[in-house]
Amino acid sequence: NARRFGFLCRAALQLLRVIGFAPDVVHVHDWPTAAAAAYLKIWHWDDAVLGRSAGVLTIHNVAHQGLYGAEAYGYLGLRARNFTPDKFEDHGRINLLKGGIAFADAINAVSPTYAREALGPIGGHGLGLSLAARGERYTGILNGVDYTEWDPSVDRRIPARYSRNDPAGKAECKRELQQRMGLEVDPTIPLVGAVCRFVDQKGMDLVAAAIDGVFDVMRVQLAVLGSGEKGLEGFFGTLPVRRPGRAASWIGYDEDLAHWIEAGADFFLMP
């Protein structure tokens, strides 16, 4: 993966040079693309196309850092002098996120609270000091919703639009969602929706452990959209077979269906 994602970063920057597109900002996310922020400074600092491009690194989960064996470092082309504890070296291994933090012009986490937590010895998973060293170049920006896309009063993806003052379309959204996902079409059954990555960090393992007990004692429906760890994909993918008419799932991502679930569900589950 060190080689694979290093190649991705180099290829993406080279593509910009080939097509002659000079971005003001190269915005990279997490460890898979963090090296691009370093390549900008190491290889493209005086480039006619990329020489004035700033690298901005957004950290969604500092626990995932891209730690790999040092034997791949030569392939990455990040120069030997940068394999140091303040840049890419981490107890003898490559740490791609750490290097990105060192070279990015600006770093942000997905909320001010998370940005503060990541500075600590527990929340930072070993990178708190690296983030603190960037000073004012490290900030937290709250991850939010684009209301021009997701406000149900204007959302063009959903079956019917509605608002707090005119909620009639909500019932149609629920009915259409039940029908589309093979749930029993009944307005009186509470419908819980979840759009989520299937990873322990998001708590979907807790849902998997509890949901059969919920179905045993409650008259409720569950509509889930997501993907991630194969065990959780298997569990939620087969749940509709075990609970027909009560549970529905879509393994993967579908933008329209995500809008339908948020618009049609009575409850939205974010574990």
Order of alpha helices (4+ residues) and beta strands (2+ residues): alpha-beta-alpha-beta-beta-alpha-beta-beta-alpha-beta-alpha-alpha-beta-alpha-alpha-beta-alpha-beta-alpha-beta-alpha-beta
